Amino acid sequence: GECYSCNKTFNIGGGFANWQKESFDQIVRKRKFLFQNIYESLECNECMYQMICSSGCPVDRWQIGNYRGKAHECSAVKTILDNILKKGFSLAEIMNHLDHF
């Protein structure tokens, strides 16, 4: 009956609730706040793309090491978004049409 936030936490003891012992509402509330206090890199706070990527996956940010606090794909995302901006799109357009890029 264990509930996991995603497949990345399945084999590392990442269960956060038990659907056999808790109501669906309780589980949803727990999941909503599950990663809210996970460290974010100070570099992310100053990045103009932070509002788009939200510092990446919270499970990845949870890990320790060189990428602690920021997305592993950070430099790739920045390069892609920089190129989209160079084509004349604004940050607002990127945010409104993320599924089209």
Secondary structure, 3 states (H helix, E strand, C coil): CEEECCHHHHHHCCEEEECCCCCHHHHHHHHHCCCCCCCCCHHHHCCCCHHHHCCCCHHHHHCCCCCCCCCCCHHHHHHHHHHHHHCCCCHHHHHHCHHHC
